[in-house]
Amino acid sequence: MTSAQQQLASLAGKPDDDIDFAEAALDISRLFQQRVAAQESLQRLDLLAAAARARVSEDADLLRQVADLNAFFFDELGFTGNQQDFYDPRNSFLDQVLERRLGIPITLSMVYVEIAARLGMPAHGVSFPAHFLVRIGRGSTALMIDAYAGGAALGEDDLDRRLAEVYGEGVLSIRANPSLLRPAGKREILVRMLRNLTGVYRARGDSANLLEALTAVLNVSPDLPDELYQRGLLYRELGYSPAALEDLTRFTQVSDDAEEIAAASEIIDALSAQPVKLH
């Protein structure tokens, strides 16, 4: 296990409040890049927050603070969504997002949140369906903004339209499902970042990095059924039968999907019947 994987595995037993999101996100970057200047990236976040502090008045109301931070983050610094190459893995690497000022909704949101938090603003990531958002404030007066769209404010009607695009018209609404806007935990965000990367590497046919990403998900949050199943199938494809057996067996113990359990059981039986190779 690499040192970056070991660092991510150390998070499994930690309470969410004890996880340093930026450091963990940089560990993810280290899995897929030969060189990551982690300390420089952390210092860059601090320097950006220091610069933002000169532009965002701590005495202003929250709406004014958000407007000032948006002007600094999106207009002055130029952070923006990578619409030309959304599936570039670098969009998911915190160090690269800070350097290139390009990202996807989840990484742009979390850079924004990290800076806002350093200013004492009550900002959190929100794992909204299909599109990660930022929530600033508490209760019914909280603001929802889209960091991928230049900090655009989203009202209830906007959010309902986005739900309709994912689930169909009238299936879900914010009024009936306010939990959709709850602040996401750090572990939850890290898992979502890694799931984005599994999708990127699967689409590219990059088995080595796909395995790295699936392993990282399971290090951060062990016993996730989907990842156990996917990694078990990948291990089988790569010819690692013992590892495939271990993952698929564990999958049958933690999953509630009867159909997939039946499919996994057939694979387990076939793998178990294979002769043991002696080397």
VENQUIBEL-V268141 format. One record per backbone hydrogen bond with DSSP energy under -1.0 kcal/mol. NH is the residue of the N-H (numbers start at 0). CO is the residue of the C=O. E is the energy in kcal/mol with one decimal. If there is no record, write none. Layout:
# VENQUIBEL-V268141
NH&CO&E + NH&CO&E
This chain:
# VENQUIBEL-V268141
5&1&-2.5 + 6&2&-2.4 + 7&3&-2.1 + 8&4&-2.6 + 9&5&-1.7 + 10&7&-1.3 + 11&8&-1.3 + 13&10&-1.8 + 17&14&-1.7 + 18&15&-1.5 + 23&19&-2.3 + 24&20&-2.9 + 25&21&-1.9 + 26&22&-1.6 + 27&23&-1.7 + 28&24&-1.7 + 29&25&-1.9 + 31&28&-1.1 + 37&35&-1.9 + 40&36&-2.1 + 41&37&-2.3 + 42&38&-2.4 + 43&39&-2.2 + 44&40&-2.0 + 45&41&-2.0 + 46&42&-2.7 + 47&43&-2.6 + 48&44&-2.3 + 49&45&-2.3 + 50&46&-2.3 + 51&47&-2.4 + 52&48&-2.2 + 54&51&-1.7 + 55&51&-1.8 + 59&56&-1.0 + 64&60&-2.3 + 65&61&-2.7 + 66&62&-2.2 + 67&63&-2.4 + 68&64&-2.7 + 69&65&-2.8 + 70&66&-2.1 + 71&67&-2.0 + 72&68&-3.3 + 73&69&-2.6 + 74&69&-1.1 + 75&70&-2.4 + 76&71&-2.6 + 78&72&-2.0 + 79&100&-1.8 + 81&102&-2.6 + 82&80&-1.7 + 87&84&-1.8 + 90&87&-2.2 + 91&88&-2.4 + 92&89&-1.3 + 96&92&-2.5 + 97&93&-2.3 + 98&94&-1.8 + 99&95&-3.3 + 100&96&-1.9 + 102&79&-1.4 + 107&103&-2.6 + 108&104&-2.1 + 109&105&-1.9 + 110&106&-2.2 + 111&107&-2.2 + 112&108&-2.7 + 113&109&-2.6 + 114&110&-2.1 + 115&111&-2.8 + 116&112&-3.0 + 117&113&-1.4 + 119&116&-1.4 + 120&115&-2.4 + 122&120&-2.1 + 123&134&-2.5 + 125&132&-2.6 + 127&125&-2.2 + 130&127&-1.1 + 132&125&-2.3 + 133&144&-2.4 + 134&123&-3.2 + 135&142&-2.7 + 136&121&-2.8 + 141&138&-1.5 + 142&135&-3.4 + 144&133&-2.6 + 145&151&-2.2 + 150&145&-2.1 + 151&145&-1.0 + 153&143&-3.0 + 158&154&-2.3 + 159&155&-2.5 + 160&156&-2.1 + 161&157&-1.8 + 162&158&-2.1 + 163&159&-2.3 + 164&160&-1.7 + 165&161&-1.1 + 166&162&-3.2 + 167&163&-1.7 + 170&167&-1.6 + 176&172&-1.3 + 179&176&-2.0 + 180&177&-2.0 + 181&178&-1.7 + 183&124&-3.1 + 188&184&-2.1 + 189&185&-2.5 + 190&186&-2.4 + 191&187&-2.1 + 192&188&-2.5 + 193&189&-2.3 + 194&190&-2.4 + 195&191&-1.9 + 196&192&-1.6 + 197&193&-2.3 + 198&194&-1.9 + 199&195&-2.0 + 200&196&-2.8 + 201&197&-2.2 + 202&198&-2.1 + 203&199&-1.4 + 204&201&-1.2 + 205&200&-2.5 + 206&204&-1.2 + 209&205&-2.1 + 210&206&-2.5 + 211&207&-1.8 + 212&208&-2.5 + 213&209&-2.6 + 214&210&-2.4 + 215&211&-2.0 + 216&212&-2.2 + 217&213&-2.0 + 218&214&-1.7 + 219&215&-2.5 + 220&216&-2.8 + 227&223&-2.3 + 228&224&-2.6 + 229&225&-2.7 + 230&226&-2.8 + 231&227&-2.3 + 232&228&-2.3 + 233&229&-2.2 + 234&230&-3.0 + 235&231&-2.1 + 236&232&-2.3 + 237&233&-2.3 + 238&235&-1.0 + 239&234&-2.9 + 240&238&-1.2 + 243&239&-2.3 + 244&240&-2.9 + 245&241&-2.2 + 246&242&-2.3 + 247&243&-2.7 + 248&244&-2.4 + 249&245&-2.1 + 250&246&-2.4 + 251&247&-1.9 + 253&249&-1.2 + 254&250&-2.1 + 257&255&-1.0 + 260&256&-2.5 + 261&257&-2.2 + 262&258&-1.9 + 263&259&-2.9 + 264&260&-2.5 + 265&261&-1.7 + 266&262&-1.6 + 267&263&-2.6 + 268&264&-2.4 + 269&265&-2.1 + 270&266&-2.7 + 271&267&-2.6 + 272&268&-1.3
